[in-house]
Amino acid sequence: MIPRLIGRFVVPALFAALFAAPLWFMAVGSLRPVGLPPPRTLEIFPPDPTVAAYTRLPELMPLFRYLANSALVVALAVPLTVVVASLTGFGLRLLASTARRRVIVGLLVVLLVPVTAVWATRFELFRLAGVVDTYIPLLAPALLAGSPFLVLLYAWSFGGVPDTQLEAARLEGARWFAIWRRVALPQVRPATLAVAVLAFTFHWANFIDPLLYLHSGDRYTYALGLQFLRLLNPTDWPLLMAGCVIATAPCVLGFLLAQRILLDDDPLVALRSGGRR
């Protein structure tokens, strides 16, 4: 009984604490008085907590404009990524076994190509197209499903949809697009949430693309503004931690929200709770 409890509760709690510790100390560091250096010892909570670092951030940079710009990019990129990745994954699911294996190998090869190898080529293409200093280069990865990994994740999830359902829908006269939307996509909701969270995290924290393509200060995203804050005040530890907290909070909230939705949809959880929501 005791080993089972340890394996079920204690071990997961230790892993959760291990991953949550950096977030906690980052939040604690942001509550220190502005201008103080990092603590020399482990500090669970600052002796004189203050939110002065958060109130000073808008004075040093256009905080809300940068946040709005990042929110705009995310609001456009995440739905595009989900739609393109799910359509591509569903198309991969419909291929014959031999063709599917070849495409999967090709996607794995593309996945192994480092992003740095295409920076110069992509910049030249966007420059020739006249879209530098716009949000189009930041949204372009979403039009390509973001990453081959997301396509493979959807393809693996769609593999659980029975062939009988697809064939029955075809016999009813439904087109493949309608089958994807009404039959297949509702059955892979966990994959959709995972892709949405991964796409949100990537586009929200994307630093290289804004640095390469954005030249106008009023178009900067928050990740780029945070880098400028570091260059402006490299020794103001609480101020930098406050900026990091603001950058990290949306990703953490998105993960927790997706986890809550997945738990609510889990039939085992619903059975243990007696069917109560």
C-alpha positions in Angstrom: 0.0 0.0 0.0 2.8 2.5 1.0 4.9 1.9 -2.2 1.7 2.4 -4.3 1.0 5.7 -2.6 4.6 6.8 -3.0 4.6 5.9 -6.7 1.2 7.6 -7.3 1.5 10.8 -5.2 4.9 11.4 -3.8 7.0 10.8 -6.9 4.7 13.0 -9.2 4.7 15.7 -6.5 8.5 15.7 -6.4 8.7 16.0 -10.2 6.1 18.8 -10.1 8.1 20.7 -7.5 11.3 20.2 -9.5 9.8 21.9 -12.5 7.9 24.5 -10.6 10.9 25.7 -8.5 12.4 27.9 -11.3 9.0 29.6 -11.8 8.6 30.2 -8.1 12.1 31.7 -7.6 11.6 33.8 -10.7 8.3 35.2 -9.2 10.0 35.7 -5.8 12.9 37.6 -7.5 10.4 39.9 -9.1 9.0 40.9 -5.7 12.4 42.2 -4.4 12.9 46.0 -4.3 14.1 47.5 -7.5 17.8 47.6 -8.0 18.8 44.9 -5.5 21.2 42.2 -6.7 20.3 38.5 -6.6 20.2 37.0 -3.2 23.3 35.1 -2.1 21.4 32.4 -0.4 18.2 30.5 -1.2 15.3 32.8 -0.7 11.9 31.2 -0.4 10.1 34.6 -0.1 11.6 38.2 0.0 11.5 39.9 3.4 10.0 43.1 2.0 7.9 42.1 -1.0 7.0 44.9 -3.4 5.5 45.2 -6.9 7.7 48.2 -7.8 9.4 46.3 -10.6 6.0 45.7 -12.3 5.0 49.3 -12.0 8.3 50.4 -13.4 8.2 48.2 -16.5 5.8 50.5 -18.5 8.0 53.5 -17.7 11.0 51.8 -19.4 9.3 50.4 -22.5 5.9 50.4 -24.2 4.9 47.3 -22.4 1.2 47.1 -23.4 2.0 47.7 -27.1 4.5 44.9 -27.1 2.0 42.6 -25.4 -0.7 43.6 -27.8 1.6 42.9 -30.8 2.5 39.4 -29.4 -1.2 38.7 -28.7 -2.0 39.6 -32.3 0.6 37.3 -33.8 -0.5 34.4 -31.5 -4.2 35.0 -32.3 -3.5 34.6 -36.0 -0.8 32.0 -35.9 -2.3 29.4 -33.5 -5.5 28.8 -35.4 -3.6 28.7 -38.7 -1.2 26.1 -37.2 -3.9 23.9 -35.9 -5.8 24.0 -39.2 -2.8 23.3 -41.5 -1.3 20.7 -39.2 -4.6 18.8 -38.8 -5.4 18.9 -42.5 -1.9 17.7 -43.4 -2.0 15.0 -40.7 -5.4 13.8 -41.9 -4.1 13.7 -45.5 -1.2 11.6 -44.3 -3.7 9.3 -42.5 -5.5 8.7 -45.8 -2.4 7.6 -47.7 -1.5 4.0 -48.5 0.9 2.4 -46.1 3.9 2.6 -48.5 3.3 6.2 -49.3 2.7 7.1 -45.7 6.0 5.6 -44.6 7.8 7.6 -47.3 6.2 10.8 -46.2 6.9 10.1 -42.6 10.6 9.5 -43.4 10.6 12.8 -45.3 9.1 14.7 -42.4 11.7 13.2 -40.0 14.5 14.3 -42.4 13.0 17.8 -42.5 12.7 17.8 -38.7 16.4 17.1 -38.4 17.4 20.2 -40.5 18.5 23.0 -38.1 16.5 26.2 -38.4 19.7 28.2 -38.6 20.4 26.6 -42.0 17.4 28.4 -43.6 17.6 31.8 -41.9 19.5 33.5 -44.8 17.3 31.9 -47.5 14.1 32.8 -45.8 15.2 36.4 -45.2 16.1 36.8 -48.8 12.8 35.4 -50.0 10.8 37.7 -47.7 12.9 40.7 -48.7 12.3 40.0 -52.4 8.6 39.7 -51.6 8.6 43.0 -49.9 7.1 41.8 -46.6 10.1 42.6 -44.3 9.0 44.7 -41.3 5.5 43.1 -41.4 4.0 40.3 -39.4 3.8 38.0 -42.5 7.3 36.4 -41.9 6.2 35.7 -38.3 3.0 34.0 -39.5 4.6 32.1 -42.4 5.6 29.1 -40.2 2.0 28.7 -39.3 1.1 28.3 -42.9 3.5 25.3 -43.0 2.0 23.7 -39.9 4.7 25.2 -37.7 6.8 22.0 -37.5 6.8 18.5 -39.0 6.5 17.2 -35.4 3.0 18.7 -35.2 2.0 17.0 -38.4 3.3 13.7 -37.2 1.4 14.2 -33.9 -1.9 14.7 -35.8 -1.1 11.8 -38.1 -0.5 9.5 -35.2 -3.8 10.7 -33.5 -5.8 10.3 -36.7 -4.5 6.7 -36.9 -6.9 5.9 -34.0 -10.0 6.9 -36.1 -11.5 3.6 -37.4 -11.5 3.0 -41.1 -15.2 2.0 -40.8 -16.2 5.5 -39.8 -14.4 7.1 -42.7 -15.8 4.6 -45.1 -19.3 5.0 -43.7 -19.1 8.8 -44.1 -17.9 8.4 -47.7 -20.8 6.1 -48.4 -23.1 8.8 -47.0 -21.7 11.2 -49.7 -19.6 13.3 -47.4 -16.5 14.9 -48.9 -13.1 14.5 -47.3 -13.1 18.0 -45.9 -16.4 17.4 -44.2 -15.1 14.1 -42.8 -12.0 15.8 -41.4 -14.1 18.5 -39.8 -17.1 16.5 -38.5 -15.8 12.9 -38.0 -12.0 12.9 -37.5 -11.2 16.2 -35.8 -13.6 15.8 -32.9 -12.0 12.5 -32.0 -8.5 14.0 -31.6 -9.2 16.8 -29.3 -6.2 16.0 -27.0 -3.9 16.4 -30.0 -5.6 19.6 -31.0 -5.0 21.0 -27.5 -1.4 19.9 -27.5 -0.7 21.4 -30.9 -2.4 24.7 -29.9 -0.4 24.9 -26.7 2.9 24.2 -28.5 2.1 26.7 -31.2 1.1 29.3 -28.7 4.4 28.8 -26.8 6.5 29.0 -29.9 4.9 32.1 -31.3 4.7 33.9 -28.0 8.3 33.2 -27.1 9.6 33.6 -30.7 12.6 36.0 -30.5 14.7 35.2 -33.7 12.0 36.0 -36.3 11.0 39.4 -34.8 14.7 40.2 -34.5 15.3 39.4 -38.2 12.2 40.8 -39.8 10.9 43.7 -37.7 12.5 47.1 -37.9 9.8 49.4 -36.7 9.6 49.8 -32.9 5.8 50.0 -32.9 5.7 46.4 -34.3 8.1 44.8 -31.8 6.8 41.8 -29.9 7.2 41.3 -26.2 10.0 38.8 -26.6 12.0 41.4 -28.5 11.1 44.1 -26.0 12.3 41.9 -23.2 15.7 41.6 -24.8 15.9 45.4 -25.1 15.0 45.6 -21.4 17.9 43.3 -20.6 20.3 45.5 -22.5 18.9 48.6 -20.9 19.1 47.4 -17.3 21.4 44.3 -17.2 22.0 44.5 -13.4 18.4 45.3 -12.2 17.6 41.7 -11.2 14.0 42.3 -9.9 13.1 44.3 -13.0 14.3 41.5 -15.3 12.5 38.9 -13.3 9.3 40.9 -13.5 9.6 41.0 -17.3 10.2 37.2 -17.3 7.2 36.6 -15.2 5.0 38.5 -17.6 6.5 36.6 -20.5 6.0 33.2 -18.8 2.6 33.6 -17.3 0.5 33.2 -20.5 2.3 30.0 -21.4 1.8 28.6 -17.9 -1.9 29.6 -17.9 -2.4 28.0 -21.4 -0.8 24.8 -20.2 -3.0 24.6 -17.1 -6.1 25.4 -19.1 -5.4 22.7 -21.6 -4.7 20.2 -18.8 -8.0 21.1 -17.1 -9.9 20.6 -20.4 -8.2 17.2 -20.9 -9.0 16.1 -17.4 -12.6 17.2 -17.8 -12.9 15.1 -21.0 -11.1 12.0 -19.4 -13.8 9.3 -19.0 -11.8 7.8 -16.0 -11.9 11.1 -14.2 -15.6 11.5 -14.9 -16.2 7.9 -13.6 -14.3 8.5 -10.4 -16.2 11.7 -9.7 -19.5 9.9 -10.2 -20.3 11.7 -13.4 -20.2 15.1 -11.7 -18.6 18.1 -13.5 
